[in-house]
């Protein structure tokens, strides 16, 4: 696949240098922020987010009513059930609220549906469990916005239901006691992209403002919110940036036994943890239990105050993650073979279905296929006469809106722009494939599926040193809508002879002027070897900057994204 390099530089050098002096940073850091749409007046706030950046939680619709009802339940010592979800966002949301109620003296219950047996969202089984425990207030986290029938069922059982959620909202809302969701159509809250755990965090902030808690909301819950926010791939800007910036600092000194044990079994150093470690090392281990078994054990890991139990559960999650990786690879290989054999990658969309694919991994596989083909992708596992699908999308294709257009042949669906789940009858799968592709043809062009590399800044190699890297780290946490900066250096020489590592990675020394850096290009070794060894050639190189620590030494390395022969 040919990549398009996109660089939208603007502004003038003098203003960049002046802003850099004002904020004690590099002019290249300023260029990155300006090119990403950060207003000059907001640069200081972006580089140094703190608690003052949080919005008033009572600006959110339904918050006042929810706080009032929860205050009443605390005063009356009611039985409360937290109804969660089996992904990291749902697990952390459940854990936060559970720990909160324990800290104010209640003995709450929680319920996480089984992914394979019950599926996503509120179920009558969970409501019956609440009823059996004499629960009078049920609070949903990371779900509930589309649970119309189930909430009516809960009300008939005598339960009040507070919905806290962040998923896309349909044309109407269920008749819950109150609904807190920043994506409500009537919502005026300044930031709509909170994760489910972020909404729960705002609820606890509101309770703190209302009743005056005798403990710190930040100190007790920000670690959990950071895990869930990064894992759910919501935009790491605005209030999410504030949450995760503060939270990553807290994670370096985390007190929670569950999180500490998970960090240890993952062979991570707490003082070095960043958003990559959370998103790609810790989160998959938490997710694995819900994907391969029952997520209840993942919640237990985060709520236990017993160090030995935490260590035992962390090891179990680690083991489940290894199993998940094996199943994931098997399903991925099968899906790629089906796509290539059927030339599905030549379409605008990819939909593949197979009997009894493990439902716990099809979402991960869909993500990997989007990365490989840059097409909206839905993986469907068929069991008996029902297909359950998990979809992932590209930035240019709103997956939830597409599914809304096809809801007449779906039994259920839910999600947001980049990720969604569907359920449909086996007999409708082929019709779904055809109409999904037709919808894509209607609303998109082929250029929307070209892979663009967004370049943040043209950078001379002699600019890169440890001082520059420290300034670069101020842009953390990296993630969706705040990706790791991508740099372009022009007319770079290849020094010496490139090496092939593990039969697929390319290691090379790049030099510009008097400055040279070790660089690595993952999964592109053999393809580029002949091009890079041509004598007298110079190259334009697109890359990230990485820091490696080895034997007490700190070394900077370039991670190559793409290379083009210089003009």
Helices and strands as residue ranges (DSSP letters): E 3-7, H 13-22, H 27-35, G 40-42, H 43-47, G 51-53, G 57-59, H 63-76, E 80-84, H 88-103, E 109-112, H 124-132, E 137-141, H 148-156, E 160-164, E 178-180, H 196-211, H 217-231, H 238-251, H 257-265, G 270-272, H 275-277, I 278-282, H 283-292, H 296-303, H 307-341, G 344-346, E 349-355, H 362-373, E 376-383, E 386-392, H 399-405, G 407-409, E 412-415, E 419-425, G 426-428, H 429-443, G 446-449, E 451-455, E 457-458, G 461-463, H 466-473, E 487-501, E 505-512, E 515-521, H 525-532, E 539-550, E 553-565
